[in-house]
Amino acid sequence: MNDDGHERFARLQQRYQSGDMPWDDELPPPEVLELARTLPPGRAIDLGCGTARASVHLALAGWHVDGVDFVPEAIALAEQRVARAGVGARVRLFCASAADLPFLTGPYDLAVDVGCMHGMAGAELQGYAREVARLVAPGGRYVLFAHLHDQDAGEGSVGIARSTIFAVLRDTFDLEADVPGITDVAGQRWTSAWLSFRRRT
């Protein structure tokens, strides 16, 4: 993990420790609920799972889900949420970087990332892209929510450039949907998008 990764870890760990998680609603975003409602159940991986909102609701729809987050406090809260929902038989949780998952074996029919990749850059981002390509089944889906900024955005900007996302995924994934939006959390607003990809066969 580079210096930016360590800083991101410390910032997120402090938020989980203090309970300052304005993004952590009881339900996952509508886009995840729609996936749970419309896709036939299979194996899913929840990258940067946080407190396991997506993992739980996919499991309730019949999926077997592996959730991964690098913050131990997030995984502890995720374990509690999984237990409360009664889906422990369908959800496995791991404290690890989404850029380094040698202990997991695919194929996964679905990968979901609600705000993990957009904090990465450099070697960490490249490692993440390699893991997603390795783990998602040919023909499988990868659904990404990301805060976006321009390619020329300065240091400290929130998010990732669309062109960077496409560059790290272009060898293995085809874009199927790109839904732009604005995200408003606790009075802060960001340009964002939901991007849906299909793993090439």
Secondary structure in CASP SS format (residue, H / E / C, confidence):
PFRMAT SS
TARGET T0000
AUTHOR 0000-0000-0000
METHOD secondary structure of the structure
MODEL  1
M C 1.00
N C 1.00
D H 1.00
D H 1.00
G H 1.00
H H 1.00
E H 1.00
R H 1.00
F H 1.00
A H 1.00
R H 1.00
L H 1.00
Q H 1.00
Q H 1.00
R H 1.00
Y H 1.00
Q H 1.00
S H 1.00
G C 1.00
D C 1.00
M C 1.00
P C 1.00
W C 1.00
D C 1.00
D C 1.00
E C 1.00
L C 1.00
P C 1.00
P C 1.00
P H 1.00
E H 1.00
V H 1.00
L H 1.00
E H 1.00
L H 1.00
A H 1.00
R H 1.00
T H 1.00
L C 1.00
P C 1.00
P C 1.00
G C 1.00
R E 1.00
A E 1.00
I E 1.00
D E 1.00
L E 1.00
G C 1.00
C C 1.00
G C 1.00
T C 1.00
A C 1.00
R H 1.00
A H 1.00
S H 1.00
V H 1.00
H H 1.00
L H 1.00
A H 1.00
L H 1.00
A C 1.00
G C 1.00
W C 1.00
H E 1.00
V E 1.00
D E 1.00
G E 1.00
V E 1.00
D E 1.00
F C 1.00
V C 1.00
P H 1.00
E H 1.00
A H 1.00
I H 1.00
A H 1.00
L H 1.00
A H 1.00
E H 1.00
Q H 1.00
R H 1.00
V H 1.00
A H 1.00
R H 1.00
A H 1.00
G C 1.00
V C 1.00
G C 1.00
A C 1.00
R C 1.00
V E 1.00
R E 1.00
L E 1.00
F E 1.00
C E 1.00
A C 1.00
S C 1.00
A C 1.00
A C 1.00
D C 1.00
L C 1.00
P C 1.00
F C 1.00
L C 1.00
T C 1.00
G C 1.00
P C 1.00
Y E 1.00
D E 1.00
L E 1.00
A E 1.00
V E 1.00
D E 1.00
V E 1.00
G C 1.00
C C 1.00
M H 1.00
H H 1.00
G H 1.00
M C 1.00
A C 1.00
G H 1.00
A H 1.00
E H 1.00
L H 1.00
Q H 1.00
G H 1.00
Y H 1.00
A H 1.00
R H 1.00
E H 1.00
V H 1.00
A H 1.00
R H 1.00
L H 1.00
V E 1.00
A E 1.00
P E 1.00
G E 1.00
G E 1.00
R E 1.00
Y E 1.00
V E 1.00
L E 1.00
F E 1.00
A E 1.00
H E 1.00
L E 1.00
H C 1.00
D C 1.00
Q C 1.00
D C 1.00
A C 1.00
G C 1.00
E C 1.00
G C 1.00
S C 1.00
V C 1.00
G C 1.00
I E 1.00
A C 1.00
R H 1.00
S H 1.00
T H 1.00
I H 1.00
F H 1.00
A H 1.00
V H 1.00
L H 1.00
R C 1.00
D C 1.00
T C 1.00
F E 1.00
D E 1.00
L E 1.00
E E 1.00
A E 1.00
D E 1.00
V E 1.00
P E 1.00
G E 1.00
I E 1.00
T E 1.00
D E 1.00
V E 1.00
A C 1.00
G C 1.00
Q E 1.00
R E 1.00
W E 1.00
T E 1.00
S E 1.00
A E 1.00
W E 1.00
L E 1.00
S E 1.00
F E 1.00
R E 1.00
R E 1.00
R C 1.00
T C 1.00
END
